[in-house]
């Protein structure tokens, strides 16, 4: 690799060692850590083939990065680029995970106001829901549970702000969901045990 930059492209050895090499290590770490974040999501979601393919590229990129580290142990900038890329990879991986919006979530909505418009919207969007008449410290309240795909969460929350702006709500990932006895979604939550199993399987 050094020969390509020095002999072919004409850069000096110092430019390669203190500019291009640390930059490549930094980018490689961003790549493999980001892939690792996504791979764990698919492992927990049961997507075996996708997780396996991602695991291959994750290990390959990491191997290339660590090889350059060992070949240039006297280059102190690489020791900054490596953990810096790791930290940035976590940040990038979280952004990608939000964009993928994989899995299902449960939304709990609590309000003292009438929920007729909310129920109408849930029916229109074909969301499964349960309405409960509850009692809180201030009197009677309406409690609505609904489970939906995570990618549709923002639409629901935006509609909720429009029709019930003062409602209190919580959002959680769904570990397992079943419809008529058939499991339609499982293992979308994160746990230490699941993560350790995924690491052991690498």
C-alpha positions as CSV (number, residue, x, y, z in Angstrom):
1,X,0.0,0.0,0.0
2,X,2.8,2.4,0.8
3,X,4.4,1.7,-2.5
4,X,1.3,2.7,-4.3
5,X,1.1,6.1,-2.7
6,X,4.9,6.7,-2.8
7,X,6.0,5.1,-6.0
8,X,2.9,5.3,-8.1
9,X,1.2,8.5,-7.0
10,X,4.4,10.3,-6.1
11,X,3.7,11.3,-2.5
12,X,6.5,11.4,0.0
13,X,6.8,8.8,2.8
14,X,6.0,11.4,5.4
15,X,2.8,12.4,3.7
16,X,1.7,8.8,3.5
17,X,2.7,8.0,7.1
18,X,1.2,11.0,8.8
19,X,-1.7,11.9,6.5
20,X,-3.0,9.0,4.3
21,X,-2.3,6.1,6.6
22,X,-4.0,7.6,9.7
23,X,-6.9,8.7,7.5
24,X,-7.4,5.2,6.0
25,X,-7.3,3.6,9.5
26,X,-9.8,6.2,10.8
27,X,-12.2,5.5,7.9
28,X,-11.7,1.7,8.2
29,X,-12.6,1.8,11.9
30,X,-15.7,3.9,11.1
31,X,-16.7,1.2,8.6
32,X,-16.2,-1.9,10.7
33,X,-17.7,-0.4,13.9
34,X,-20.8,0.9,11.9
35,X,-21.2,-2.6,10.3
36,X,-20.9,-4.2,13.7
37,X,-23.7,-2.0,15.1
38,X,-26.0,-3.0,12.2
39,X,-25.0,-6.6,12.4
40,X,-26.0,-6.8,16.0
41,X,-29.4,-5.4,15.1
42,X,-29.9,-8.1,12.5
43,X,-28.6,-10.9,14.8
44,X,-31.1,-9.9,17.4
45,X,-33.8,-9.8,14.7
46,X,-33.0,-13.3,13.5
47,X,-31.7,-12.2,10.0
48,X,-29.0,-14.9,9.8
49,X,-27.9,-14.5,6.2
50,X,-27.7,-10.7,6.4
51,X,-25.8,-10.8,9.8
52,X,-23.4,-13.4,8.4
53,X,-22.5,-11.3,5.3
54,X,-22.1,-8.2,7.4
55,X,-19.9,-10.1,9.9
56,X,-17.6,-11.1,7.0
57,X,-17.0,-7.5,5.8
58,X,-16.7,-6.3,9.4
59,X,-13.9,-8.8,10.2
60,X,-12.2,-8.1,6.8
61,X,-12.1,-4.3,7.3
62,X,-10.9,-4.7,10.9
63,X,-8.1,-7.1,9.8
64,X,-6.9,-4.6,7.2
65,X,-6.9,-1.8,9.8
66,X,-5.1,-3.7,12.5
67,X,-2.5,-4.9,10.0
68,X,-1.6,-1.4,9.2
69,X,-1.3,-0.6,12.9
70,X,1.2,-3.4,13.4
71,X,3.2,-2.5,10.3
72,X,3.6,1.1,11.6
73,X,3.9,0.7,15.4
74,X,6.2,3.8,15.5
75,X,3.6,6.1,14.0
76,X,1.8,7.8,17.0
77,X,-0.8,9.4,14.8
78,X,-2.2,5.9,14.0
79,X,-2.8,5.4,17.8
80,X,-5.1,8.4,17.6
81,X,-6.8,7.5,14.3
82,X,-7.7,4.0,15.5
83,X,-9.7,4.9,18.6
84,X,-11.0,8.0,16.9
85,X,-12.4,5.9,14.1
86,X,-13.9,3.6,16.7
87,X,-15.7,6.4,18.5
88,X,-16.9,7.9,15.2
89,X,-18.1,4.5,14.0
90,X,-20.4,4.2,17.0
91,X,-21.9,7.6,16.2
92,X,-22.3,6.7,12.5
93,X,-23.7,3.3,13.4
94,X,-26.4,4.8,15.6
95,X,-27.4,7.2,12.8
96,X,-27.7,4.3,10.4
97,X,-29.6,2.3,12.9
98,X,-32.1,5.1,13.2
99,X,-32.5,5.3,9.5
100,X,-33.0,1.6,9.1
101,X,-35.8,1.7,11.8
102,X,-35.8,-2.1,12.0
103,X,-38.3,-3.9,14.2
104,X,-41.5,-3.1,16.0
105,X,-42.2,-0.7,18.9
106,X,-45.0,-0.4,21.5
107,X,-46.5,3.1,22.1
108,X,-48.4,3.8,25.3
109,X,-50.5,6.9,25.2
110,X,-52.1,8.4,28.4
111,X,-54.5,11.3,28.3
112,X,-57.5,12.7,30.1
113,X,-58.9,14.0,26.9
114,X,-61.3,12.2,24.5
115,X,-59.4,9.8,22.2
116,X,-62.0,9.4,19.5
117,X,-59.9,11.1,16.8
118,X,-56.8,9.0,17.9
119,X,-58.8,5.8,17.6
120,X,-60.1,6.8,14.2
121,X,-56.5,7.4,13.0
122,X,-55.3,4.1,14.4
123,X,-58.1,2.3,12.5
124,X,-57.4,4.2,9.4
125,X,-53.8,3.2,9.5
126,X,-54.7,-0.5,10.4
127,X,-52.7,-0.3,13.7
128,X,-53.6,-2.9,16.3
129,X,-54.5,-1.1,19.5
130,X,-56.1,-1.6,23.0
131,X,-57.9,1.1,24.8
132,X,-58.2,1.0,28.6
133,X,-60.2,3.2,30.9
134,X,-57.8,4.0,33.7
135,X,-57.6,6.1,36.8
136,X,-54.8,8.5,37.8
137,X,-54.1,11.0,40.5
138,X,-56.2,13.6,38.7
139,X,-59.2,11.3,37.9
140,X,-60.2,9.2,35.0
141,X,-57.8,8.8,32.1
142,X,-57.6,7.0,28.8
143,X,-54.8,4.6,28.1
144,X,-54.1,3.4,24.6
145,X,-51.6,0.7,23.6
146,X,-50.5,0.2,20.0
147,X,-47.8,-1.9,18.3
148,X,-46.4,-0.8,15.0
149,X,-43.4,-0.9,12.7
150,X,-40.7,1.4,13.9
151,X,-40.5,3.1,10.5
152,X,-44.0,4.4,11.0
153,X,-43.4,5.7,14.5
154,X,-42.7,9.3,13.5
155,X,-46.0,9.5,11.5
156,X,-47.9,8.4,14.6
157,X,-46.1,10.8,16.9
158,X,-46.7,13.7,14.6
159,X,-50.4,12.9,14.4
160,X,-50.5,12.5,18.2
161,X,-49.0,16.0,18.6
162,X,-51.7,17.4,16.3
163,X,-54.8,15.8,17.9
164,X,-53.6,15.3,21.5
165,X,-50.7,17.7,22.1
166,X,-50.8,17.4,25.9
167,X,-50.9,13.6,25.9
168,X,-48.1,11.6,27.8
169,X,-46.6,8.7,25.8
170,X,-43.8,6.2,26.0
171,X,-42.1,4.2,23.3
172,X,-40.3,0.9,23.8
173,X,-38.8,-1.8,21.5
174,X,-40.8,-5.0,21.2
175,X,-38.9,-8.2,22.1
176,X,-41.6,-10.5,20.8
177,X,-45.0,-10.0,19.1
178,X,-47.6,-12.6,18.2
179,X,-50.8,-12.5,16.2
180,X,-53.2,-15.4,16.5
181,X,-50.6,-17.6,18.2
182,X,-48.0,-17.0,15.4
183,X,-44.9,-15.1,16.3
184,X,-44.5,-12.3,13.9
185,X,-41.6,-10.4,15.6
186,X,-39.1,-11.5,18.1
187,X,-35.7,-10.6,19.6
188,X,-35.6,-7.0,18.5
189,X,-34.6,-5.8,21.9
190,X,-31.0,-5.5,23.1
191,X,-29.6,-7.6,26.0
192,X,-26.1,-8.3,27.3
193,X,-26.7,-12.1,26.9
194,X,-27.7,-11.7,23.3
195,X,-24.7,-9.5,22.6
196,X,-22.3,-12.0,24.2
197,X,-23.8,-14.8,22.1
198,X,-23.3,-12.7,18.9
199,X,-19.7,-12.0,19.9
200,X,-19.0,-15.7,20.6
201,X,-20.4,-16.6,17.3
202,X,-18.0,-14.4,15.3
